[in-house]
Amino acid sequence: MKKNIGQEFVEKTKYQYLGISDQEKELPQPPLAWGAEGANCIDLPRPETLAMPAVDLTQAIEARKTWRKYTGEPLSLAELSYLLWATQGVKQVTSRPTTLRTVPSAGARHPLETFILVNQVEGLRPGLYRYLALEHQLAEVCLEADVRERLVAACGKQVFVGTSAVTFFWVADAYRSVWRYQERAYRYIYLDAGHVCQNLYLAAQVVGGGCCAVGAYNDDQLNAELGLNGVDHFVVYAATVGKINT
Ligand SMILES: Cc1cc2nc3c(=O)[nH]c(=O)nc-3n(C[C@H](O)[C@H](O)[C@H](O)COP(=O)(O)O)c2cc1C
């Protein structure tokens, strides 16, 4: 039977990856995660020491909803540590090497870095930090007094970005995925981010919090505030978490 052009194209390009990837060219893979780059670092309570209350998964899925109004009560450092672990925590570094984390990622490329705007967390000065997933630490990025205001403005003045206990910004380091998947990486990066935010929605309930996904932001403004060039490194998704009255 004569094949149509579409079938031939799919067969020829195997999984629809175009051309030869840098991995196939045997170019070295990029680092698994960004380092501290000389920033002041803060240890987070280790994930294995966290004693979080048991929450029934089925009930948590049923109860999940978006929360934009928070009590203003701070998160503890242990609670923040838990949320970071639940969204990007590294469980294993394999021999490939690659990281295996609490969330899935296409090809275990894990192309995301996490920035957080700390508004109300016990023991942390308000400001912008970056999560070092391999070390389970926070690196200070910007503690200027108006950083909160600037980030709220970059998120279309959505006030809960500044009234949350913490606001997460997930940033793609695109080459980590492009190295293997080329153009198709740009689909996987966004799918990966969806898994991360869903874990945050569920994990927020464990700390007596509520979560709101944030996709309405000014890309150029937000990338500039986080010091990203918007091409190789760019914000793909954000979310707020704060304590709530249920
Ligand atoms: C990709 C995405 C982007 C979103 N962006 C925003 C946002 O910028 N601001 C906001 O208030 N809610 C945002 N939301 C939350 C949705 O408005 C919310 O999920 C929807 O109204 C359904 O309500 P529920 O989550 O309570 O079921 C976003 C949700 C998703 C999945």
The ligand as an SDF file (V2000), in Angstrom:
LIG
                    3D

 31 33  0  0  0  0  0  0  0  0999 V2000
   -1.2520   27.6700   33.3080 C   0  0  0  0  0  0  0  0  0  0  0  0
   -2.0710   28.4000   34.3490 C   0  0  0  0  0  0  0  0  0  0  0  0
   -1.8920   29.7580   34.5080 C   0  0  0  0  0  0  0  0  0  0  0  0
   -2.6240   30.4360   35.4900 C   0  0  0  0  0  0  0  0  0  0  0  0
   -2.3840   31.7680   35.6950 N   0  0  0  0  0  0  0  0  0  0  0  0
   -3.0650   32.4440   36.6320 C   0  0  0  0  0  0  0  0  0  0  0  0
   -2.7580   33.8110   36.8850 C   0  0  0  0  0  0  0  0  0  0  0  0
   -1.8740   34.4210   36.3110 O   0  0  0  0  0  0  0  0  0  0  0  0
   -3.5070   34.4320   37.8430 N   0  0  0  0  0  0  0  0  0  0  0  0
   -4.4870   33.7970   38.5520 C   0  0  0  0  0  0  0  0  0  0  0  0
   -5.1150   34.4390   39.3930 O   0  0  0  0  0  0  0  0  0  0  0  0
   -4.7620   32.4830   38.3450 N   0  0  0  0  0  0  0  0  0  0  0  0
   -4.0800   31.7850   37.4210 C   0  0  0  0  0  0  0  0  0  0  0  0
   -4.3090   30.4420   37.2270 N   0  0  0  0  0  0  0  0  0  0  0  0
   -5.2850   29.7380   38.0770 C   0  0  0  0  0  0  0  0  0  0  0  0
   -6.5830   29.4570   37.3360 C   0  0  0  0  0  0  0  0  0  0  0  0
   -7.2780   30.6860   37.1820 O   0  0  0  0  0  0  0  0  0  0  0  0
   -7.4090   28.4320   38.1150 C   0  0  0  0  0  0  0  0  0  0  0  0
   -6.7220   27.1940   38.1200 O   0  0  0  0  0  0  0  0  0  0  0  0
   -8.7640   28.2360   37.4550 C   0  0  0  0  0  0  0  0  0  0  0  0
   -9.5670   29.3920   37.6350 O   0  0  0  0  0  0  0  0  0  0  0  0
   -9.5220   27.0370   38.0150 C   0  0  0  0  0  0  0  0  0  0  0  0
   -9.7140   27.1720   39.4240 O   0  0  0  0  0  0  0  0  0  0  0  0
   -9.2140   26.0590   40.4550 P   0  0  0  0  0  0  0  0  0  0  0  0
   -7.7190   25.9560   40.3150 O   0  0  0  0  0  0  0  0  0  0  0  0
   -9.6260   26.5820   41.8070 O   0  0  0  0  0  0  0  0  0  0  0  0
   -9.8620   24.7710   40.0950 O   0  0  0  0  0  0  0  0  0  0  0  0
   -3.5840   29.7500   36.2860 C   0  0  0  0  0  0  0  0  0  0  0  0
   -3.7320   28.3720   36.1020 C   0  0  0  0  0  0  0  0  0  0  0  0
   -2.9860   27.6990   35.1780 C   0  0  0  0  0  0  0  0  0  0  0  0
   -3.1390   26.1980   35.0440 C   0  0  0  0  0  0  0  0  0  0  0  0
  1  2  1  0
  2  3  1  0
  2 30  2  0
  3  4  2  0
  4  5  1  0
  4 28  1  0
  5  6  2  0
  6  7  1  0
  6 13  1  0
  7  8  2  0
  7  9  1  0
  9 10  1  0
 10 11  2  0
 10 12  1  0
 12 13  2  0
 13 14  1  0
 14 15  1  0
 14 28  1  0
 15 16  1  0
 16 17  1  0
 16 18  1  0
 18 19  1  0
 18 20  1  0
 20 21  1  0
 20 22  1  0
 22 23  1  0
 23 24  1  0
 24 25  2  0
 24 26  1  0
 24 27  1  0
 28 29  2  0
 29 30  1  0
 30 31  1  0
M  END
$$$$
